[in-house]
Amino acid sequence: MKASITNNVGKFAKKAYSAADKTIFQAVMKAGGLVKKEAQQGARSRKIANAYKVVGRNPKNTGPEAHIGIQRGAKGWYGKFFETGTKDHDIKPKKGKMLAFATLEGIGEFANSKGKVKRLNYYRFKGGYTLNANEARVYAFKVHHPGMEAEPNLQPALIRKQTEISKVIGEAAVKINQEASR
């Protein structure tokens, strides 16, 4: 009889822990989604905003985790450099290719023949200027980048959402407690 009771308690405990893990994991992922959404609103461009991704993990020894970052291979992959900054470095092309780029000089207001004003990018081109980026294209085997300071977006988003994250995790704890007391 004693072994039967112990066995049943063990099954119940395992089931309760599994349900609690699931609830906590869902809460952690929801919190990660809050941070992602906040970071997307503060992103420098739509491409970078679309590159943010939340990945959930639930390792047994540490508990649920939500990793928020820039997705590899996304169109806004370069957003990671704004997050962390870069040191000065040389940029080299892939083997057998050249670098090609146009140097943006600024944005100007230009009137068309009907007098309608448009804002257009203009580029430096052989001592003059052009509106066509292809005409201003420069080719090089190597370019030196001076580096840039970090302009983090994810950490400030996390800080701004701390209250809401605490609320989400607290609600999950209440739900687990209610489930356990049934």
N, C-alpha and C positions, 0 to 999 in steps of 0.2 A: 504494500500500500504506500509506504514512504517513497519508494522509487518512482511510483506512478505520479505522485504529487509533485516531486522534484522535476520530473520530466515535463509535466504540464506547465509548471512555472517557467522552466527554461524555454519552452516553445512560446509562451506568452511574452516573455522578456525579449526574445529574439524578434518577434513580430512588432512589438512596441518600439524597439530601437530602429528597426527598418522603417517604420512609419515616421518616426521622429527625424531620421536622416533625410528622408524624402522631403519632409516639410522644411527643414533647414536648408537643404540644397535649393529648393524652389525660392526661398526667401533670399538666399545669397545671389541667385541668378537675377531675381527681380531688382535687387540693389545694384547689381552690375549694370543692368539695363538703364536704371536711373542715371548712373554716372555716364554711361555711353551717350544717352540722349542729351545730357547737359554739355558734354564735350563736343558733340556734333553742333550744338548751337553756337559754340565759341570757336569753331574751326576756321582756319584762314580761307578755305575754299570748299566748295561742294565736293570735289574729288576726295579731299582729305576727310571730310565729314563722313562720306560713304565708306571710307576705308576702316573706320572704327569697328571693332568686333569684340564680342564678349564670348569667352570660352570657359565652360564650367568643368571643374574636376572635382572628384569626390574620393580622395585617397583615404584609406582606412585609418592611417596613423595620425593624420592632421585634421581631417574633417573637410567639409565643402569649401571650395574656393571658386571665385569668379575672376578670371584674368581679362582685363580690358586693355586693348592696345590697337596698333595699326596692323591690319591684315597684310600678310605677305602676298605679293603679286597683284594687289589691288591698284587701281589707277592713281590713288593718292598715297602710294607707298612712301613717298618722300616726306610725308608728314612726321615720320619718326625723327627726322633731322631737326625739325622745329622743336620737338619735345626735348631732345637731349643736347642740341647744339653740335657743332663740329669744330675740329681743329683745322688749321690750314692744311691743305692737301692738294696733290696733283690729280687731275681727272684725265684718264687715258681711255681711248676708244677700245672696243673689242678688237681682237687680232684681225688685221687686214682691212680695217675701216678707219674713217676719219670722224672727228667731231664736227658737227655742223650746227650753227646757232646764229641767231640775229640779236644784236644788241639793242634793246629797247631804250630809246632816248627819253620818251615821255608820252603823255596823252594830251592831244590838242583838240581844240574846237575848230572844225572846218565847215564852211558853208558850201552847199551845193549850188547849182545854177539857179535853183528856185528860191534860194535864200534860207533853206532849212539848215539849221546848224546840227552837226553830228560830232560826237566825241570819238576820236579815233586814236589808235596807237601810232606813233611814228618812230622810225628807226634811223640810226646813223648809217650813212652809206657813202663811202669814198669821199669824205669831206663835205657831204651834203646830207640831205634827209630824204626818206621815202616812206610811203604808207604801206608798201609791199614788203613783208618780212622775207619773202624769197629773194628779192633783189638785194637785201641787206645781209644775206647769209654770209657767214665767215666760216672758213674751214681751218682746222688745226689738228696737229697730232697729239698735243698736250695743252691743257689749260690749268693754270694755278688758281685754286679757289682760296680766298683769304680766311675762310672759316666764318662761323657765326655763333653768336651767343644763343643759349637755349631760350625758347619762348614757350614754356610748358603750358599745356592745356588740360591734360588729364588730371594732374595733381590738384590744380585749383577747382576743377569740376568735382572731384571727390570731396574736397573740403566744403564746397558750397552745398553738397547733398548729404552731409553727415547727419543732420537732424532727420531727414526722410529715411535714410538708411537705418538709423537706430529704431525708428518707428516700425519699419518693415520687419526687422529682426525681432523686435519686441512682440509684434503681432504673431509671429511664428512661434515664439516661446509660449505665449498665452494659448495658442491653438494646441501645442504639444501637451501643455499642462491640462487642458480641458479633455483631450483624448485620453490621457493617462488616468484621470480621475473618474472616468466612466466605468 
